[in-house]
């Protein structure tokens, strides 16, 4: 059972990392007035999710990071990642 939670936290940690990467991309893209705030929230939540889930993976659920913090930031990172992906403009290569 402990290995399944390790994998769960690893996935949330990677979601936090992706939120940081795409948050920075949204901030650099410009365009809409909301891109900078959305990008900065994504970067902030992503960093907290990455650190909190890494700490839970290293020290366990009884460590100094409460498990609800790691769970909540992982969910928030997934949410802001989805918002960032929808706000990015991708060029269509089809002619």
Number of C-alpha atoms within 10 A of each C-alpha: 5 10 9 9 14 17 12 15 24 17 15 27 27 19 24 31 23 20 34 27 17 22 30 19 18 27 20 12 15 13 13 10 8 12 21 19 13 19 28 17 20 32 27 15 26 31 19 21 31 26 17 27 29 20 20 23 21 11 12 17 16 9 12 11 17 15 17 11 15 25 18 15 24 27 17 21 31 22 15 24 28 14 18 24 15 10 17 18 11 8 6 6 5 4 3
